[in-house]
Amino acid sequence: MSLGFHRDDTGKRRISNRQIDFLGWLLFIASALCFVVASIGHFWAMGGSLFFLIACLVFIIPFFRRDGDG
């Protein structure tokens, strides 16, 4: 997967929708990690934070799979 900018027909650099989606998921993961750290010592908050982190990681898996893999 290429995360670099590409140029459109006019020569301007553009970021693709896939790159924007990937960046969004990285920010969600960073947020989930912050929630995990903030919830240390609080059982239910830690559980929710860990589930949120795991969900974010599951949603980012398609970015690392080759196209056409089911």
PDB file with SEQRES, HELIX, SHEET and CRYST1 records, atoms N, CA, C and O in Angstrom:
SEQRES   1 A   70  MET SER LEU GLY PHE HIS ARG ASP ASP THR GLY LYS ARG          
SEQRES   2 A   70  ARG ILE SER ASN ARG GLN ILE ASP PHE LEU GLY TRP LEU          
SEQRES   3 A   70  LEU PHE ILE ALA SER ALA LEU CYS PHE VAL VAL ALA SER          
SEQRES   4 A   70  ILE GLY HIS PHE TRP ALA MET GLY GLY SER LEU PHE PHE          
SEQRES   5 A   70  LEU ILE ALA CYS LEU VAL PHE ILE ILE PRO PHE PHE ARG          
SEQRES   6 A   70  ARG ASP GLY ASP GLY                                          
HELIX    1 AA1 ASN A   17  ALA A   38  1                                  22    
HELIX    2 AA2 PHE A   43  ILE A   60  1                                  18    
HELIX    3 AA3 ILE A   61  PHE A   64  5                                   4    
CRYST1    1.000    1.000    1.000  90.00  90.00  90.00 P 1           1          
ATOM      1  N   MET A   1       0.852  -1.179   0.000  1.00  0.00           N  
ATOM      2  CA  MET A   1       0.000   0.000   0.000  1.00  0.00           C  
ATOM      3  C   MET A   1       0.889   1.230   0.000  1.00  0.00           C  
ATOM      4  O   MET A   1       1.815   1.332   0.805  1.00  0.00           O  
ATOM      5  N   SER A   2       0.623   2.132  -0.869  1.00  0.00           N  
ATOM      6  CA  SER A   2       1.370   3.375  -0.946  1.00  0.00           C  
ATOM      7  C   SER A   2       0.623   4.468  -0.194  1.00  0.00           C  
ATOM      8  O   SER A   2      -0.562   4.704  -0.433  1.00  0.00           O  
ATOM      9  N   LEU A   3       1.324   5.128   0.710  1.00  0.00           N  
ATOM     10  CA  LEU A   3       0.697   6.212   1.457  1.00  0.00           C  
ATOM     11  C   LEU A   3       1.142   7.579   0.954  1.00  0.00           C  
ATOM     12  O   LEU A   3       0.767   8.603   1.526  1.00  0.00           O  
ATOM     13  N   GLY A   4       1.939   7.601  -0.113  1.00  0.00           N  
ATOM     14  CA  GLY A   4       2.394   8.879  -0.657  1.00  0.00           C  
ATOM     15  C   GLY A   4       1.296   9.561  -1.455  1.00  0.00           C  
ATOM     16  O   GLY A   4       0.295   8.951  -1.829  1.00  0.00           O  
ATOM     17  N   PHE A   5       1.514  10.827  -1.698  1.00  0.00           N  
ATOM     18  CA  PHE A   5       0.579  11.590  -2.522  1.00  0.00           C  
ATOM     19  C   PHE A   5       0.752  11.186  -3.983  1.00  0.00           C  
ATOM     20  O   PHE A   5       1.841  10.782  -4.392  1.00  0.00           O  
ATOM     21  N   HIS A   6      -0.293  11.293  -4.750  1.00  0.00           N  
ATOM     22  CA  HIS A   6      -0.179  11.107  -6.193  1.00  0.00           C  
ATOM     23  C   HIS A   6      -0.637  12.389  -6.869  1.00  0.00           C  
ATOM     24  O   HIS A   6      -1.304  13.227  -6.260  1.00  0.00           O  
ATOM     25  N   ARG A   7      -0.278  12.524  -8.106  1.00  0.00           N  
ATOM     26  CA  ARG A   7      -0.637  13.736  -8.837  1.00  0.00           C  
ATOM     27  C   ARG A   7      -1.836  13.463  -9.734  1.00  0.00           C  
ATOM     28  O   ARG A   7      -1.937  12.407 -10.358  1.00  0.00           O  
ATOM     29  N   ASP A   8      -2.746  14.438  -9.786  1.00  0.00           N  
ATOM     30  CA  ASP A   8      -3.899  14.296 -10.667  1.00  0.00           C  
ATOM     31  C   ASP A   8      -3.537  14.788 -12.065  1.00  0.00           C  
ATOM     32  O   ASP A   8      -2.370  15.069 -12.339  1.00  0.00           O  
ATOM     33  N   ASP A   9      -4.513  14.894 -12.939  1.00  0.00           N  
ATOM     34  CA  ASP A   9      -4.272  15.285 -14.336  1.00  0.00           C  
ATOM     35  C   ASP A   9      -3.672  16.677 -14.464  1.00  0.00           C  
ATOM     36  O   ASP A   9      -2.979  16.961 -15.441  1.00  0.00           O  
ATOM     37  N   THR A  10      -3.923  17.539 -13.503  1.00  0.00           N  
ATOM     38  CA  THR A  10      -3.396  18.910 -13.578  1.00  0.00           C  
ATOM     39  C   THR A  10      -2.009  19.023 -12.959  1.00  0.00           C  
ATOM     40  O   THR A  10      -1.405  20.095 -13.002  1.00  0.00           O  
ATOM     41  N   GLY A  11      -1.491  17.934 -12.381  1.00  0.00           N  
ATOM     42  CA  GLY A  11      -0.168  17.948 -11.778  1.00  0.00           C  
ATOM     43  C   GLY A  11      -0.175  18.284 -10.296  1.00  0.00           C  
ATOM     44  O   GLY A  11       0.877  18.284  -9.656  1.00  0.00           O  
ATOM     45  N   LYS A  12      -1.355  18.571  -9.740  1.00  0.00           N  
ATOM     46  CA  LYS A  12      -1.440  18.874  -8.309  1.00  0.00           C  
ATOM     47  C   LYS A  12      -1.369  17.585  -7.506  1.00  0.00           C  
ATOM     48  O   LYS A  12      -1.846  16.534  -7.935  1.00  0.00           O  
ATOM     49  N   ARG A  13      -0.761  17.693  -6.332  1.00  0.00           N  
ATOM     50  CA  ARG A  13      -0.703  16.523  -5.461  1.00  0.00           C  
ATOM     51  C   ARG A  13      -2.053  16.335  -4.779  1.00  0.00           C  
ATOM     52  O   ARG A  13      -2.667  17.294  -4.312  1.00  0.00           O  
ATOM     53  N   ARG A  14      -2.504  15.080  -4.730  1.00  0.00           N  
ATOM     54  CA  ARG A  14      -3.782  14.745  -4.087  1.00  0.00           C  
ATOM     55  C   ARG A  14      -3.582  13.564  -3.166  1.00  0.00           C  
ATOM     56  O   ARG A  14      -2.755  12.689  -3.422  1.00  0.00           O  
ATOM     57  N   ILE A  15      -4.338  13.551  -2.109  1.00  0.00           N  
ATOM     58  CA  ILE A  15      -4.350  12.394  -1.222  1.00  0.00           C  
ATOM     59  C   ILE A  15      -5.632  11.617  -1.533  1.00  0.00           C  
ATOM     60  O   ILE A  15      -6.705  12.203  -1.678  1.00  0.00           O  
ATOM     61  N   SER A  16      -5.507  10.309  -1.633  1.00  0.00           N  
ATOM     62  CA  SER A  16      -6.663   9.495  -2.021  1.00  0.00           C  
ATOM     63  C   SER A  16      -7.601   9.293  -0.837  1.00  0.00           C  
ATOM     64  O   SER A  16      -7.219   9.489   0.317  1.00  0.00           O  
ATOM     65  N   ASN A  17      -8.831   8.900  -1.142  1.00  0.00           N  
ATOM     66  CA  ASN A  17      -9.802   8.599  -0.086  1.00  0.00           C  
ATOM     67  C   ASN A  17      -9.316   7.459   0.793  1.00  0.00           C  
ATOM     68  O   ASN A  17      -9.544   7.468   2.003  1.00  0.00           O  
ATOM     69  N   ARG A  18      -8.653   6.483   0.203  1.00  0.00           N  
ATOM     70  CA  ARG A  18      -8.108   5.361   0.979  1.00  0.00           C  
ATOM     71  C   ARG A  18      -7.069   5.855   1.979  1.00  0.00           C  
ATOM     72  O   ARG A  18      -7.025   5.381   3.115  1.00  0.00           O  
ATOM     73  N   GLN A  19      -6.236   6.800   1.567  1.00  0.00           N  
ATOM     74  CA  GLN A  19      -5.232   7.351   2.473  1.00  0.00           C  
ATOM     75  C   GLN A  19      -5.880   8.142   3.612  1.00  0.00           C  
ATOM     76  O   GLN A  19      -5.421   8.091   4.753  1.00  0.00           O  
ATOM     77  N   ILE A  20      -6.933   8.861   3.294  1.00  0.00           N  
ATOM     78  CA  ILE A  20      -7.657   9.609   4.325  1.00  0.00           C  
ATOM     79  C   ILE A  20      -8.308   8.636   5.309  1.00  0.00           C  
ATOM     80  O   ILE A  20      -8.261   8.858   6.519  1.00  0.00           O  
ATOM     81  N   ASP A  21      -8.917   7.559   4.801  1.00  0.00           N  
ATOM     82  CA  ASP A  21      -9.512   6.544   5.670  1.00  0.00           C  
ATOM     83  C   ASP A  21      -8.462   5.928   6.593  1.00  0.00           C  
ATOM     84  O   ASP A  21      -8.694   5.762   7.791  1.00  0.00           O  
ATOM     85  N   PHE A  22      -7.308   5.593   6.024  1.00  0.00           N  
ATOM     86  CA  PHE A  22      -6.235   4.996   6.814  1.00  0.00           C  
ATOM     87  C   PHE A  22      -5.771   5.956   7.911  1.00  0.00           C  
ATOM     88  O   PHE A  22      -5.572   5.541   9.053  1.00  0.00           O  
ATOM     89  N   LEU A  23      -5.602   7.213   7.576  1.00  0.00           N  
ATOM     90  CA  LEU A  23      -5.211   8.219   8.565  1.00  0.00           C  
ATOM     91  C   LEU A  23      -6.261   8.325   9.668  1.00  0.00           C  
ATOM     92  O   LEU A  23      -5.916   8.435  10.844  1.00  0.00           O  
ATOM     93  N   GLY A  24      -7.524   8.293   9.301  1.00  0.00           N  
ATOM     94  CA  GLY A  24      -8.602   8.342  10.285  1.00  0.00           C  
ATOM     95  C   GLY A  24      -8.535   7.176  11.247  1.00  0.00           C  
ATOM     96  O   GLY A  24      -8.719   7.357  12.451  1.00  0.00           O  
ATOM     97  N   TRP A  25      -8.271   5.963  10.729  1.00  0.00           N  
ATOM     98  CA  TRP A  25      -8.182   4.794  11.607  1.00  0.00           C  
ATOM     99  C   TRP A  25      -6.958   4.876  12.509  1.00  0.00           C  
ATOM    100  O   TRP A  25      -7.013   4.435  13.657  1.00  0.00           O  
ATOM    101  N   LEU A  26      -5.851   5.433  12.013  1.00  0.00           N  
ATOM    102  CA  LEU A  26      -4.682   5.621  12.878  1.00  0.00           C  
ATOM    103  C   LEU A  26      -5.006   6.576  14.021  1.00  0.00           C  
ATOM    104  O   LEU A  26      -4.557   6.373  15.149  1.00  0.00           O  
ATOM    105  N   LEU A  27      -5.781   7.613  13.733  1.00  0.00           N  
ATOM    106  CA  LEU A  27      -6.175   8.547  14.784  1.00  0.00           C  
ATOM    107  C   LEU A  27      -7.123   7.882  15.786  1.00  0.00           C  
ATOM    108  O   LEU A  27      -7.032   8.139  16.986  1.00  0.00           O  
ATOM    109  N   PHE A  28      -8.024   7.034  15.305  1.00  0.00           N  
ATOM    110  CA  PHE A  28      -8.894   6.284  16.211  1.00  0.00           C  
ATOM    111  C   PHE A  28      -8.067   5.377  17.124  1.00  0.00           C  
ATOM    112  O   PHE A  28      -8.358   5.269  18.315  1.00  0.00           O  
ATOM    113  N   ILE A  29      -7.043   4.728  16.575  1.00  0.00           N  
ATOM    114  CA  ILE A  29      -6.195   3.854  17.384  1.00  0.00           C  
ATOM    115  C   ILE A  29      -5.443   4.665  18.437  1.00  0.00           C  
ATOM    116  O   ILE A  29      -5.327   4.238  19.586  1.00  0.00           O  
ATOM    117  N   ALA A  30      -4.933   5.831  18.046  1.00  0.00           N  
ATOM    118  CA  ALA A  30      -4.263   6.700  19.018  1.00  0.00           C  
ATOM    119  C   ALA A  30      -5.226   7.112  20.125  1.00  0.00           C  
ATOM    120  O   ALA A  30      -4.855   7.145  21.298  1.00  0.00           O  
ATOM    121  N   SER A  31      -6.451   7.422  19.753  1.00  0.00           N  
ATOM    122  CA  SER A  31      -7.469   7.780  20.735  1.00  0.00           C  
ATOM    123  C   SER A  31      -7.755   6.612  21.672  1.00  0.00           C  
ATOM    124  O   SER A  31      -7.866   6.794  22.884  1.00  0.00           O  
ATOM    125  N   ALA A  32      -7.874   5.415  21.108  1.00  0.00           N  
ATOM    126  CA  ALA A  32      -8.142   4.227  21.924  1.00  0.00           C  
ATOM    127  C   ALA A  32      -7.005   3.985  22.909  1.00  0.00           C  
ATOM    128  O   ALA A  32      -7.252   3.633  24.062  1.00  0.00           O  
ATOM    129  N   LEU A  33      -5.773   4.168  22.474  1.00  0.00           N  
ATOM    130  CA  LEU A  33      -4.630   3.996  23.375  1.00  0.00           C  
ATOM    131  C   LEU A  33      -4.663   5.013  24.510  1.00  0.00           C  
ATOM    132  O   LEU A  33      -4.341   4.682  25.651  1.00  0.00           O  
ATOM    133  N   CYS A  34      -5.049   6.242  24.203  1.00  0.00           N  
ATOM    134  CA  CYS A  34      -5.182   7.264  25.248  1.00  0.00           C  
ATOM    135  C   CYS A  34      -6.273   6.883  26.246  1.00  0.00           C  
ATOM    136  O   CYS A  34      -6.106   7.069  27.451  1.00  0.00           O  
ATOM    137  N   PHE A  35      -7.379   6.356  25.753  1.00  0.00           N  
ATOM    138  CA  PHE A  35      -8.451   5.903  26.648  1.00  0.00           C  
ATOM    139  C   PHE A  35      -7.976   4.759  27.544  1.00  0.00           C  
ATOM    140  O   PHE A  35      -8.320   4.710  28.724  1.00  0.00           O  
ATOM    141  N   VAL A  36      -7.187   3.841  26.985  1.00  0.00           N  
ATOM    142  CA  VAL A  36      -6.663   2.727  27.777  1.00  0.00           C  
ATOM    143  C   VAL A  36      -5.788   3.264  28.908  1.00  0.00           C  
ATOM    144  O   VAL A  36      -5.935   2.848  30.058  1.00  0.00           O  
ATOM    145  N   VAL A  37      -4.890   4.176  28.588  1.00  0.00           N  
ATOM    146  CA  VAL A  37      -4.011   4.745  29.610  1.00  0.00           C  
ATOM    147  C   VAL A  37      -4.819   5.496  30.662  1.00  0.00           C  
ATOM    148  O   VAL A  37      -4.544   5.378  31.856  1.00  0.00           O  
ATOM    149  N   ALA A  38      -5.807   6.263  30.229  1.00  0.00           N  
ATOM    150  CA  ALA A  38      -6.619   7.049  31.161  1.00  0.00           C  
ATOM    151  C   ALA A  38      -7.473   6.173  32.069  1.00  0.00           C  
ATOM    152  O   ALA A  38      -7.864   6.598  33.156  1.00  0.00           O  
ATOM    153  N   SER A  39      -7.764   4.948  31.626  1.00  0.00           N  
ATOM    154  CA  SER A  39      -8.669   4.099  32.400  1.00  0.00           C  
ATOM    155  C   SER A  39      -7.944   3.115  33.317  1.00  0.00           C  
ATOM    156  O   SER A  39      -8.579   2.249  33.919  1.00  0.00           O  
ATOM    157  N   ILE A  40      -6.640   3.237  33.427  1.00  0.00           N  
ATOM    158  CA  ILE A  40      -5.882   2.334  34.303  1.00  0.00           C  
ATOM    159  C   ILE A  40      -6.445   2.434  35.721  1.00  0.00           C  
ATOM    160  O   ILE A  40      -6.579   3.523  36.279  1.00  0.00           O  
ATOM    161  N   GLY A  41      -6.765   1.288  36.281  1.00  0.00           N  
ATOM    162  CA  GLY A  41      -7.304   1.239  37.630  1.00  0.00           C  
ATOM    163  C   GLY A  41      -8.822   1.236  37.701  1.00  0.00           C  
ATOM    164  O   GLY A  41      -9.387   1.128  38.789  1.00  0.00           O  
ATOM    165  N   HIS A  42      -9.489   1.353  36.564  1.00  0.00           N  
ATOM    166  CA  HIS A  42     -10.951   1.351  36.513  1.00  0.00           C  
ATOM    167  C   HIS A  42     -11.391   0.207  35.601  1.00  0.00           C  
ATOM    168  O   HIS A  42     -11.282   0.291  34.378  1.00  0.00           O  
ATOM    169  N   PHE A  43     -11.888  -0.859  36.218  1.00  0.00           N  
ATOM    170  CA  PHE A  43     -12.171  -2.099  35.504  1.00  0.00           C  
ATOM    171  C   PHE A  43     -13.055  -1.910  34.283  1.00  0.00           C  
ATOM    172  O   PHE A  43     -12.663  -2.299  33.183  1.00  0.00           O  
ATOM    173  N   TRP A  44     -14.236  -1.324  34.442  1.00  0.00           N  
ATOM    174  CA  TRP A  44     -15.185  -1.211  33.330  1.00  0.00           C  
ATOM    175  C   TRP A  44     -14.689  -0.248  32.258  1.00  0.00           C  
ATOM    176  O   TRP A  44     -14.882  -0.490  31.067  1.00  0.00           O  
ATOM    177  N   ALA A  45     -14.061   0.824  32.668  1.00  0.00           N  
ATOM    178  CA  ALA A  45     -13.508   1.766  31.689  1.00  0.00           C  
ATOM    179  C   ALA A  45     -12.386   1.100  30.893  1.00  0.00           C  
ATOM    180  O   ALA A  45     -12.284   1.293  29.681  1.00  0.00           O  
ATOM    181  N   MET A  46     -11.553   0.323  31.566  1.00  0.00           N  
ATOM    182  CA  MET A  46     -10.467  -0.376  30.879  1.00  0.00           C  
ATOM    183  C   MET A  46     -11.040  -1.396  29.895  1.00  0.00           C  
ATOM    184  O   MET A  46     -10.544  -1.521  28.775  1.00  0.00           O  
ATOM    185  N   GLY A  47     -12.086  -2.130  30.308  1.00  0.00           N  
ATOM    186  CA  GLY A  47     -12.707  -3.091  29.404  1.00  0.00           C  
ATOM    187  C   GLY A  47     -13.240  -2.427  28.149  1.00  0.00           C  
ATOM    188  O   GLY A  47     -13.008  -2.902  27.037  1.00  0.00           O  
ATOM    189  N   GLY A  48     -13.953  -1.331  28.334  1.00  0.00           N  
ATOM    190  CA  GLY A  48     -14.492  -0.605  27.177  1.00  0.00           C  
ATOM    191  C   GLY A  48     -13.400  -0.056  26.285  1.00  0.00           C  
ATOM    192  O   GLY A  48     -13.513  -0.101  25.060  1.00  0.00           O  
ATOM    193  N   SER A  49     -12.339   0.462  26.892  1.00  0.00           N  
ATOM    194  CA  SER A  49     -11.222   1.012  26.121  1.00  0.00           C  
ATOM    195  C   SER A  49     -10.529  -0.074  25.308  1.00  0.00           C  
ATOM    196  O   SER A  49     -10.163   0.148  24.154  1.00  0.00           O  
ATOM    197  N   LEU A  50     -10.350  -1.246  25.907  1.00  0.00           N  
ATOM    198  CA  LEU A  50      -9.693  -2.335  25.190  1.00  0.00           C  
ATOM    199  C   LEU A  50     -10.561  -2.847  24.037  1.00  0.00           C  
ATOM    200  O   LEU A  50     -10.046  -3.149  22.961  1.00  0.00           O  
ATOM    201  N   PHE A  51     -11.872  -2.945  24.257  1.00  0.00           N  
ATOM    202  CA  PHE A  51     -12.769  -3.341  23.162  1.00  0.00           C  
ATOM    203  C   PHE A  51     -12.730  -2.322  22.022  1.00  0.00           C  
ATOM    204  O   PHE A  51     -12.745  -2.698  20.850  1.00  0.00           O  
ATOM    205  N   PHE A  52     -12.682  -1.044  22.363  1.00  0.00           N  
ATOM    206  CA  PHE A  52     -12.594   0.013  21.351  1.00  0.00           C  
ATOM    207  C   PHE A  52     -11.293  -0.123  20.562  1.00  0.00           C  
ATOM    208  O   PHE A  52     -11.302  -0.014  19.336  1.00  0.00           O  
ATOM    209  N   LEU A  53     -10.184  -0.357  21.248  1.00  0.00           N  
ATOM    210  CA  LEU A  53      -8.894  -0.526  20.582  1.00  0.00           C  
ATOM    211  C   LEU A  53      -8.923  -1.748  19.662  1.00  0.00           C  
ATOM    212  O   LEU A  53      -8.476  -1.669  18.517  1.00  0.00           O  
ATOM    213  N   ILE A  54      -9.436  -2.856  20.141  1.00  0.00           N  
ATOM    214  CA  ILE A  54      -9.504  -4.080  19.330  1.00  0.00           C  
ATOM    215  C   ILE A  54     -10.379  -3.852  18.095  1.00  0.00           C  
ATOM    216  O   ILE A  54     -10.029  -4.291  17.000  1.00  0.00           O  
ATOM    217  N   ALA A  55     -11.511  -3.173  18.264  1.00  0.00           N  
ATOM    218  CA  ALA A  55     -12.388  -2.888  17.118  1.00  0.00           C  
ATOM    219  C   ALA A  55     -11.668  -2.043  16.080  1.00  0.00           C  
ATOM    220  O   ALA A  55     -11.787  -2.297  14.881  1.00  0.00           O  
ATOM    221  N   CYS A  56     -10.929  -1.048  16.525  1.00  0.00           N  
ATOM    222  CA  CYS A  56     -10.172  -0.200  15.584  1.00  0.00           C  
ATOM    223  C   CYS A  56      -9.145  -1.028  14.824  1.00  0.00           C  
ATOM    224  O   CYS A  56      -8.975  -0.853  13.617  1.00  0.00           O  
ATOM    225  N   LEU A  57      -8.463  -1.926  15.520  1.00  0.00           N  
ATOM    226  CA  LEU A  57      -7.468  -2.770  14.864  1.00  0.00           C  
ATOM    227  C   LEU A  57      -8.109  -3.707  13.850  1.00  0.00           C  
ATOM    228  O   LEU A  57      -7.541  -3.955  12.787  1.00  0.00           O  
ATOM    229  N   VAL A  58      -9.281  -4.225  14.171  1.00  0.00           N  
ATOM    230  CA  VAL A  58      -9.990  -5.100  13.225  1.00  0.00           C  
ATOM    231  C   VAL A  58     -10.386  -4.319  11.969  1.00  0.00           C  
ATOM    232  O   VAL A  58     -10.266  -4.830  10.855  1.00  0.00           O  
ATOM    233  N   PHE A  59     -10.851  -3.097  12.148  1.00  0.00           N  
ATOM    234  CA  PHE A  59     -11.266  -2.299  10.997  1.00  0.00           C  
ATOM    235  C   PHE A  59     -10.092  -1.869  10.119  1.00  0.00           C  
ATOM    236  O   PHE A  59     -10.297  -1.545   8.949  1.00  0.00           O  
ATOM    237  N   ILE A  60      -8.882  -1.856  10.645  1.00  0.00           N  
ATOM    238  CA  ILE A  60      -7.731  -1.431   9.842  1.00  0.00           C  
ATOM    239  C   ILE A  60      -7.120  -2.600   9.059  1.00  0.00           C  
ATOM    240  O   ILE A  60      -6.289  -2.374   8.179  1.00  0.00           O  
ATOM    241  N   ILE A  61      -7.510  -3.828   9.358  1.00  0.00           N  
ATOM    242  CA  ILE A  61      -6.963  -5.008   8.674  1.00  0.00           C  
ATOM    243  C   ILE A  61      -7.081  -4.917   7.150  1.00  0.00           C  
ATOM    244  O   ILE A  61      -6.111  -5.246   6.467  1.00  0.00           O  
ATOM    245  N   PRO A  62      -8.217  -4.488   6.576  1.00  0.00           N  
ATOM    246  CA  PRO A  62      -8.309  -4.449   5.106  1.00  0.00           C  
ATOM    247  C   PRO A  62      -7.250  -3.581   4.430  1.00  0.00           C  
ATOM    248  O   PRO A  62      -6.971  -3.784   3.248  1.00  0.00           O  
ATOM    249  N   PHE A  63      -6.664  -2.641   5.124  1.00  0.00           N  
ATOM    250  CA  PHE A  63      -5.634  -1.800   4.526  1.00  0.00           C  
ATOM    251  C   PHE A  63      -4.340  -2.575   4.290  1.00  0.00           C  
ATOM    252  O   PHE A  63      -3.494  -2.147   3.505  1.00  0.00           O  
ATOM    253  N   PHE A  64      -4.183  -3.711   4.965  1.00  0.00           N  
ATOM    254  CA  PHE A  64      -2.961  -4.493   4.826  1.00  0.00           C  
ATOM    255  C   PHE A  64      -3.163  -5.764   4.020  1.00  0.00           C  
ATOM    256  O   PHE A  64      -2.236  -6.560   3.870  1.00  0.00           O  
ATOM    257  N   ARG A  65      -4.362  -5.959   3.504  1.00  0.00           N  
ATOM    258  CA  ARG A  65      -4.636  -7.115   2.656  1.00  0.00           C  
ATOM    259  C   ARG A  65      -4.562  -6.701   1.204  1.00  0.00           C  
ATOM    260  O   ARG A  65      -4.881  -5.567   0.847  1.00  0.00           O  
ATOM    261  N   ARG A  66      -4.134  -7.637   0.367  1.00  0.00           N  
ATOM    262  CA  ARG A  66      -4.111  -7.369  -1.068  1.00  0.00           C  
ATOM    263  C   ARG A  66      -5.537  -7.324  -1.605  1.00  0.00           C  
ATOM    264  O   ARG A  66      -6.418  -8.011  -1.089  1.00  0.00           O  
ATOM    265  N   ASP A  67      -5.763  -6.525  -2.629  1.00  0.00           N  
ATOM    266  CA  ASP A  67      -7.087  -6.464  -3.249  1.00  0.00           C  
ATOM    267  C   ASP A  67      -7.441  -7.838  -3.811  1.00  0.00           C  
ATOM    268  O   ASP A  67      -6.595  -8.534  -4.373  1.00  0.00           O  
ATOM    269  N   GLY A  68      -8.714  -8.213  -3.646  1.00  0.00           N  
ATOM    270  CA  GLY A  68      -9.185  -9.491  -4.154  1.00  0.00           C  
ATOM    271  C   GLY A  68      -9.200 -10.586  -3.102  1.00  0.00           C  
ATOM    272  O   GLY A  68      -9.710 -11.678  -3.353  1.00  0.00           O  
ATOM    273  N   ASP A  69      -8.646 -10.310  -1.924  1.00  0.00           N  
ATOM    274  CA  ASP A  69      -8.680 -11.304  -0.847  1.00  0.00           C  
ATOM    275  C   ASP A  69     -10.004 -11.198  -0.109  1.00  0.00           C  
ATOM    276  O   ASP A  69     -10.137 -10.392   0.813  1.00  0.00           O  
ATOM    277  N   GLY A  70     -10.942 -11.968  -0.487  1.00  0.00           N  
ATOM    278  CA  GLY A  70     -12.250 -12.109   0.033  1.00  0.00           C  
ATOM    279  C   GLY A  70     -12.771 -11.163   0.990  1.00  0.00           C  
ATOM    280  O   GLY A  70     -13.911 -11.298   1.434  1.00  0.00           O  
TER     281      GLY A  70                                                      
END                                                                             
